[in-house]
Amino acid sequence: MMWRRLLRTESAFSSRAPIALAAAIPVALIARDRASPATSQCEAGYKLTVPPVKRGQRAFTHAGDEKPVFSRVLVTGGAGFLGSNLCRRLLAEGHEVMCLDNFLTSQRSNISDMIGHPRFELIRHDVTENFYCECDYIFNMACPASPPQYQFNPIKTTKISFFGTLHMCGLAKRVKARILQASTGEVYGDPLVHPQPESYWGNVNPIGIRACGNEGKRVAETLCFDYVRSNKVDVRVARIFNTYGPGMHPYDGRVVSNFILQAIEGKDITIYGDGSQTRSFCFVDDMIEGLLQFMDQEKTVGPINLGNPREFSVKELAEIVIEACGSSSKIRFEPLPSDDPTQRNPDITQAKEVMGWEPKTTLKEGIEKTVHYMRQLDLRKYKNPTPDKSLAGW
Ligand SMILES: NC(=O)c1ccc[n+]([C@@H]2O[C@H](COP(=O)([O-])OP(=O)(O)OC[C@H]3O[C@@H](n4cnc5c(N)ncnc54)[C@H](O)[C@@H]3O)[C@@H](O)[C@H]2O)c1
């Protein structure tokens, strides 16, 4: 297979700079068939469906190779927010999708529209245990992402980051698959450099309450790069920044879902701190496009920042949400939890240069779509995976 030759060329590796890959081998993985769309609605009632495959539509493509093929893609954490959106997009582009999840922070209803699709397979498995399958690409997304969820069982979180990445890199090595590791902007900790370029090594408290998330992802990156250096595994490391949109678990404890739920219910919107801390918010469709493009390029293994470089204060976000919901909610301020970064936003110069990628959706548009999604959820069908509400949501 073409893609199996990627990265078998000598890698011009430098630990400080992004890795330039010499491979100029075309990869053409073109959507092969016109599958019937999955028509079932997710239990929550919001219609998240797999659109039909468009003839000629491509994923992981390279201009010039017209041979229609598909790929077997393993998505760990495939039932989660990003994973489920990725699975839908991969199905829509004609691929066979293996969605592996243990439902630690998600539930089956999030992917019910895909269950029964002829090219979709659901595997209940914990990535801290070994897993074997034949696949061409791996998106290693499995890990609780929101701070309340990754802090809920911090030892488990570190285990997932370490063993999950170890097992998936091992699998990639064994079957010669390309693996994309979902890292995070949290690897920069409470950064002293703004915006954060990939060359910045971060400012992380290794013993704080966020360390299980931050340091977990940092050691996962270490593993990935050691697999590149030692075994020439075909790795891509994406540092994902705050992403939001349809498919989010309503009780994920993230700032966007917290604010929208509070505004829809007409409750006070809780801001931890004075609301001046800034975040970047990337709409999910933009992020999925970025992840696919990054997986599909040969110039760098990363790490590469993916996120929206436009900064908003948390107070501004609350105001946009209140407006989008047409809500009369007031803003209430609560003490800031420890280790909460005051500012974080990505320098996406590299993503622009390598892939020509940048987010297109404005925060207002994205929030309106997310409010639309959230309004249609039947909350009785959602279970809060981490019921401790004392932790702040971002
Ligand atoms: N969404 C964001 O803003 C964001 C930002 C930075 C990084 N990321 C990273 O992207 C990935 C996906 O994030 P998300 O927002 O979809 O989170 P999510 O919590 O919605 O999804 C994570 C999925 O992984 C599954 N999972 C957790 N532990 C597992 C295990 N041991 N075995 C198998 N499955 C397991 C969960 O059940 C869930 O379905 C994560 O690795 C996260 O760290 C996300």
The ligand as a Gaussian input file, in Angstrom:
#p B3LYP/6-31G(d) Opt

LIG

0 1
 N      -12.210000      19.016000      22.519000
 C      -11.190000      19.783000      22.821000
 O      -11.339000      20.990000      22.997000
 C       -9.805000      19.189000      22.910000
 C       -8.738000      20.065000      23.158000
 C       -7.469000      19.532000      23.275000
 C       -7.248000      18.181000      23.087000
 N       -8.295000      17.360000      22.834000
 C       -8.017000      15.937000      22.716000
 O       -8.794000      15.328000      21.698000
 C       -9.203000      14.029000      22.108000
 C      -10.700000      13.922000      22.011000
 O      -11.296000      14.918000      22.820000
 P      -12.881000      15.055000      22.939000
 O      -13.157000      16.484000      23.089000
 O      -13.550000      14.301000      21.863000
 O      -13.108000      14.355000      24.348000
 P      -14.283000      13.370000      24.801000
 O      -14.146000      13.187000      26.272000
 O      -15.589000      13.849000      24.268000
 O      -13.919000      12.043000      24.046000
 C      -12.933000      11.165000      24.508000
 C      -13.424000       9.762000      24.199000
 O      -12.427000       8.848000      24.616000
 C      -13.063000       7.789000      25.310000
 N      -12.105000       7.204000      26.244000
 C      -11.584000       7.756000      27.355000
 N      -10.760000       6.891000      27.949000
 C      -10.758000       5.770000      27.193000
 C      -10.095000       4.535000      27.296000
 N       -9.294000       4.254000      28.328000
 N      -10.313000       3.621000      26.330000
 C      -11.140000       3.863000      25.305000
 N      -11.800000       5.034000      25.154000
 C      -11.610000       5.967000      26.088000
 C      -14.224000       8.443000      26.034000
 O      -15.208000       7.530000      26.436000
 C      -14.700000       9.414000      24.962000
 O      -15.616000       8.788000      24.101000
 C       -8.650000      13.829000      23.518000
 O       -7.468000      13.092000      23.444000
 C       -8.388000      15.227000      24.005000
 O       -7.366000      15.296000      24.954000
 C       -9.567000      17.839000      22.747000

